[in-house]
């Protein structure tokens, strides 16, 4: 094979390295938590040297922020676009938001990030502020817009949207934490689909005008 034919494959490999490092970091942060994750272990799992990791990420904090931005912010952007452009009923929108978020987060391993933030935010307040500002603020605002949409269309009764959004989010967070903690060793497992169906039923019937 000629050198010209080899070069594009090498270039693609080089361009893939940040994503490979982010994937390895997500796995290790979820498995071990932030404090116990070492950069050399992330590099080893990604199949590169620790020095290579430093070409892309300044330190462990910047690596964690990049993991969150690369994995969670695109999901938020998709959900925001759905809320802003949805043509169906607000009840269906609420249902799609909750089930869609769970399906994607559970499949990708992002549930573990929620557990990590709950467990370690007190020890790493700067990371907690980052997560609050870039993830929680946006997700809260999205749910408020969904609730205000339903009220404006006469589909939901009048509620305090900013308080109600916390009531809606809390059971979803609980399910994510359970999935990453007690779930694997529970003798009475939670069926996520049945759990979410009950939550959605409560929300829609509690909100409907």
C-alpha positions as CSV (number, residue, x, y, z in Angstrom):
1,X,0.0,0.0,0.0
2,X,1.4,3.4,-0.9
3,X,2.2,6.1,1.6
4,X,-0.6,8.3,0.2
5,X,-3.1,5.5,0.8
6,X,-1.9,5.1,4.4
7,X,-2.0,8.7,5.4
8,X,-5.8,9.3,5.5
9,X,-6.2,6.3,7.8
10,X,-3.5,7.8,10.2
11,X,-5.2,11.2,10.0
12,X,-8.5,9.7,10.9
13,X,-7.0,7.8,13.8
14,X,-5.4,11.0,15.1
15,X,-8.7,12.9,14.8
16,X,-10.5,10.2,16.7
17,X,-8.3,10.4,19.7
18,X,-10.2,13.1,21.6
19,X,-13.4,11.1,21.2
20,X,-11.7,7.9,22.3
21,X,-10.4,9.7,25.4
22,X,-13.8,11.1,26.2
23,X,-15.4,7.7,25.8
24,X,-12.8,6.1,28.1
25,X,-13.2,9.0,30.6
26,X,-16.9,8.6,30.7
27,X,-16.6,4.9,31.5
28,X,-14.1,5.5,34.3
29,X,-15.9,8.4,35.9
30,X,-19.0,6.4,36.0
31,X,-17.2,3.3,37.4
32,X,-15.0,5.0,39.9
33,X,-16.2,8.5,40.5
34,X,-14.3,11.7,39.9
35,X,-11.8,11.6,42.7
36,X,-10.7,8.0,42.1
37,X,-10.3,8.3,38.3
38,X,-6.7,8.8,37.3
39,X,-5.6,10.4,34.0
40,X,-3.1,7.6,33.4
41,X,-6.0,5.1,33.6
42,X,-8.1,7.1,31.2
43,X,-5.1,7.2,28.8
44,X,-4.5,3.4,29.1
45,X,-8.1,2.6,28.5
46,X,-8.1,4.8,25.4
47,X,-4.9,3.1,24.2
48,X,-2.6,6.2,24.3
49,X,0.1,7.6,26.6
50,X,-0.7,10.0,29.4
51,X,1.3,12.6,27.5
52,X,-1.0,12.2,24.5
53,X,-4.0,12.9,26.8
54,X,-2.4,16.2,27.9
55,X,-2.3,17.3,24.2
56,X,-6.0,17.6,24.4
57,X,-7.0,18.2,28.0
58,X,-5.2,20.4,30.5
59,X,-6.2,18.4,33.6
60,X,-8.9,16.1,35.0
61,X,-11.3,18.9,35.6
62,X,-11.1,20.0,31.9
63,X,-11.5,16.4,30.9
64,X,-14.6,16.0,33.0
65,X,-16.1,19.2,31.6
66,X,-15.4,18.0,28.1
67,X,-17.1,14.7,28.8
68,X,-20.3,16.5,30.0
69,X,-20.2,18.9,27.1
70,X,-19.7,16.2,24.5
71,X,-22.3,13.8,25.8
72,X,-25.0,15.8,27.6
73,X,-25.2,19.1,25.8
74,X,-26.1,17.6,22.4
75,X,-29.0,15.7,24.1
76,X,-30.1,18.9,25.8
77,X,-30.0,20.7,22.4
78,X,-32.1,18.0,20.8
79,X,-34.7,18.2,23.6
80,X,-34.8,22.0,23.5
81,X,-35.4,21.9,19.7
82,X,-38.2,19.4,20.2
83,X,-39.9,21.6,22.8
84,X,-39.6,24.7,20.7
85,X,-40.9,23.0,17.5
86,X,-43.3,20.3,18.7
87,X,-46.6,20.2,16.8
88,X,-48.5,17.7,19.0
89,X,-50.2,18.0,22.4
90,X,-48.3,19.1,25.5
91,X,-49.1,15.7,27.1
92,X,-47.4,13.9,24.3
93,X,-44.5,16.3,24.5
94,X,-44.1,15.6,28.2
95,X,-44.2,11.9,27.5
96,X,-41.6,12.1,24.8
97,X,-39.3,14.2,26.9
98,X,-39.2,11.9,29.8
99,X,-39.0,8.6,27.9
100,X,-36.6,10.0,25.3
101,X,-34.2,11.3,28.0
102,X,-34.2,8.0,29.9
103,X,-33.7,5.8,26.8
104,X,-30.8,7.9,25.6
105,X,-29.1,8.4,29.1
106,X,-29.5,4.7,30.1
107,X,-28.1,3.5,26.7
108,X,-25.1,5.8,26.8
109,X,-24.2,5.5,30.4
110,X,-24.9,9.1,31.2
111,X,-27.1,8.0,34.2
112,X,-23.8,7.6,36.0
113,X,-22.9,11.2,35.7
114,X,-26.0,12.1,37.8
115,X,-24.8,9.7,40.5
116,X,-21.3,11.2,40.3
117,X,-22.5,14.7,40.7
118,X,-24.8,13.9,43.7
119,X,-22.0,11.9,45.4
120,X,-19.1,14.3,44.8
121,X,-20.5,17.8,44.3
122,X,-19.7,18.7,48.0
123,X,-16.0,17.8,47.5
124,X,-15.7,19.5,44.1
125,X,-17.9,22.6,44.3
126,X,-16.4,24.1,41.1
127,X,-17.5,21.1,39.1
128,X,-20.9,21.3,40.8
129,X,-21.3,24.9,39.7
130,X,-20.2,24.0,36.2
131,X,-22.8,21.2,36.0
132,X,-25.5,23.4,37.4
133,X,-24.8,26.3,35.0
134,X,-24.4,24.2,31.8
135,X,-26.8,21.3,32.4
136,X,-29.3,21.9,35.2
137,X,-30.2,25.5,34.3
138,X,-30.8,24.6,30.7
139,X,-32.8,21.4,31.4
140,X,-34.9,23.3,34.0
141,X,-35.7,26.1,31.6
142,X,-36.7,23.5,28.9
143,X,-39.2,21.9,31.3
144,X,-40.6,25.3,32.3
145,X,-41.1,26.1,28.6
146,X,-42.9,22.8,28.1
147,X,-45.2,23.5,31.1
148,X,-45.9,27.1,30.0
149,X,-46.7,25.8,26.5
150,X,-49.3,23.5,27.9
151,X,-50.9,26.2,30.0
152,X,-50.9,28.7,27.1
153,X,-52.7,26.1,24.9
154,X,-55.3,25.4,27.6
155,X,-54.0,21.8,27.9
156,X,-52.5,22.1,31.4
157,X,-54.1,23.9,34.4
158,X,-52.4,26.9,35.8
159,X,-49.4,25.9,38.0
160,X,-46.2,27.4,39.3
161,X,-44.0,26.1,36.4
162,X,-40.7,26.7,38.2
163,X,-41.8,24.7,41.2
164,X,-43.6,22.0,39.2
165,X,-40.5,21.3,37.1
166,X,-38.7,20.2,40.3
167,X,-41.5,17.8,41.1
168,X,-41.3,16.3,37.6
169,X,-37.5,16.0,37.5
170,X,-37.0,14.5,41.0
171,X,-38.4,11.0,40.2
172,X,-36.4,10.8,37.0
173,X,-33.2,11.7,39.0
174,X,-34.2,9.1,41.6
175,X,-34.5,6.4,38.9
176,X,-31.1,7.3,37.4
177,X,-29.5,7.1,40.9
178,X,-31.2,3.8,41.6
179,X,-30.0,2.4,38.3
180,X,-26.4,3.2,39.2
181,X,-26.4,2.2,42.9
182,X,-29.0,-0.2,44.3
183,X,-30.3,-1.4,41.0
184,X,-27.6,-3.9,40.2
185,X,-27.9,-5.6,43.6
186,X,-31.6,-5.2,44.3
187,X,-33.7,-8.3,44.9
188,X,-36.7,-6.3,43.8
189,X,-35.6,-4.5,40.7
190,X,-37.4,-1.4,39.3
191,X,-38.8,-1.8,35.8
192,X,-37.8,1.6,34.3
193,X,-40.5,1.5,31.7
194,X,-43.3,0.7,34.2
195,X,-41.8,3.3,36.6
196,X,-41.8,6.0,34.0
197,X,-45.3,5.1,32.8
198,X,-46.6,5.7,36.3
199,X,-44.7,9.0,36.6
200,X,-46.0,10.2,33.2
201,X,-49.6,9.1,34.2
202,X,-49.4,11.1,37.4
203,X,-47.9,14.2,35.7
204,X,-50.4,14.3,32.8
205,X,-53.5,13.7,35.0
206,X,-52.2,16.1,37.6
207,X,-51.6,18.8,35.1
208,X,-54.5,18.5,32.6
209,X,-57.0,21.3,32.5
